[in-house]
Amino acid sequence: MTRRASGLLPALLALGLGAFCATDATAADMALKAPPAPLPVFSWTGFYAGVHAGYGTGDGNSASVDPSALLALFPGVNNLTSTASAPFTLGVGQSGWLGGLQAGYNWQTGHVVAGVEADVSVAGIGGRASGSYAFRPVFLVGDFDNYTGTVTVTQDIDYLGTLRGRLGYASNNWLLYATGGLAWAHVKASLDSAHVRLTNNFPIPGLPAALDGHASASGFNVGYAVGGGGEWSFAPRWSLKAEYLYLNLGRQLSLSIPATSMPASDIELHTFRVGLNRQFTP
């Protein structure tokens, strides 16, 4: 080996070592800059249970009042000259709070989520309506009395529940859904009337107490519920939801008292709820 070649050998070794180190550094830098692994996608599949609270409002049954019907209770009354207030209707509007528990199961495939949910609520949803009237029975002998009357209608729902299917669209930890199914409620209704005699021209034993009336009924009503809502998972296994449900609870039993009747009609309710769910995924 010549002296010139032996002088170049250290330089060549230095260049080779530098190129190796540069290649290794580039590979390490590429490894550091590799794209991160994709984040896990949230899944709605699994059992869940939770609590909810909300507000309900709607229409109950209506009572028809005909004060002139009371005139027939007076013996010897002259229907041609007796007078009474015009007939009227008392409609009962219901409103109040509700709160309870729910549980269900979801199946998710792609963006589609299907599920079933059952809930039960304690409620303070009710309404009351009152109306007053006057009538004057005139008797065949020419004497008369004046009376006033007040009739009151009440209707209350103290607990209710649903069993519904759910179908929705999920985008990671957000879910929008429609829902519908069976609804039931425990409904109470009553009619009451009271009368006051203003004059004593022709006293009749037992009146006006015989004009007063009371009737009540309670029981379970079964109907249907439809609505929709949205749910947001804000933490692993936890989600918040907001939901609207329209409930048609079928017909309450008809009631009647002297001069007043409440025919059976559909009881409708609009509920707005917020809830908190805990998932129990496998």
Summary of the structure (lengths in Angstrom):
residues: 282
radius of gyration: 38.0
end to end distance: 74.8
largest distance: 157.9
contacts: 867
relative contact order: 0.19
helix: 14%
strand: 64%
